[in-house]
Amino acid sequence: MKTHTVIIFFEALPERVKTLEKLLKTFAEQTKTQTGCLEYRIHKNAEQDRQFIVYETWQSHDDYKAQFETEAMKEFAKELPPLLSQPFAAYFANEIHL
């Protein structure tokens, strides 16, 4: 089965680290229940606590795209920009099976 993996890097403003972490956690809880969401993990850089990495795995690209129509995503997209020190970076990946 070919899944759809997304890895996103966020960097918070120094005074917004806790707020960003809370927002990411809230959004993760809402997203994990959506159809096709297989995995949703949040990591914090061990050497730079302003940096967060989100790792998502979806059943399909269509399932991933569907999340952008949810109220949770619309709210997340509205609240996110003022918390960031720079634009986030998203990468789409295909797993290499061993």
C-alpha positions in Angstrom: 0.0 0.0 0.0 1.4 3.4 -1.0 0.7 6.0 1.7 1.1 9.7 1.7 3.7 11.1 4.2 4.0 14.8 5.1 6.8 16.3 7.2 6.4 19.9 8.3 8.9 22.1 10.1 7.7 25.0 12.2 9.7 27.6 14.2 8.0 29.7 16.8 8.7 33.2 17.9 10.6 33.1 21.2 7.6 34.4 23.1 5.2 32.0 21.3 6.7 28.6 21.9 4.1 27.3 24.4 1.3 28.8 22.4 2.5 27.0 19.2 3.0 23.7 21.0 -0.6 23.9 22.4 -2.0 24.8 19.0 -0.1 21.9 17.4 -1.4 19.4 20.0 -5.0 20.6 19.7 -4.9 20.3 15.9 -3.2 16.9 16.1 -6.0 15.6 18.3 -8.6 16.8 15.9 -6.7 15.5 12.8 -6.0 12.0 14.2 -9.7 11.2 14.0 -10.1 12.1 10.4 -10.7 9.5 7.7 -7.4 8.3 6.3 -5.1 9.7 9.0 -2.8 6.8 9.9 -0.3 8.6 12.0 0.2 12.1 13.3 3.2 12.9 15.5 4.7 16.1 16.9 8.4 16.4 17.7 10.4 19.2 19.3 14.0 19.8 18.3 16.1 18.6 21.2 18.6 21.3 20.6 16.3 24.2 19.7 13.0 24.3 21.6 11.5 26.8 19.2 11.5 24.2 16.4 8.8 21.6 15.9 8.5 18.8 13.4 5.2 17.3 12.5 5.1 13.9 10.9 1.8 12.8 9.2 1.0 9.6 7.3 -2.2 9.4 5.4 -4.0 6.5 3.6 -4.0 8.6 0.4 -3.2 12.0 -1.1 -7.0 12.5 -1.3 -7.4 11.9 2.4 -4.6 14.4 3.1 -6.2 17.0 0.9 -9.7 16.5 2.5 -8.4 17.8 5.8 -8.1 21.3 4.3 -11.8 21.6 4.1 -12.4 21.0 7.8 -13.2 23.7 10.3 -10.2 22.5 12.4 -7.8 23.3 9.5 -9.4 26.6 8.8 -9.0 27.7 12.5 -5.4 26.3 12.6 -4.5 28.2 9.4 -5.9 31.4 11.0 -4.1 31.1 14.3 -0.7 29.8 13.1 1.0 32.7 11.2 1.4 35.1 14.2 3.2 32.4 16.2 5.9 31.7 13.6 9.3 33.3 13.2 9.4 32.3 9.5 7.1 30.5 7.1 6.7 26.8 7.8 8.2 24.2 5.4 6.3 21.1 4.2 7.8 18.1 2.5 6.0 15.2 0.9 7.7 11.9 1.0 7.4 8.3 -0.2 8.7 5.6 2.1 11.5 3.5 0.8 10.8 -0.1 1.8 13.7 -2.2 2.8 
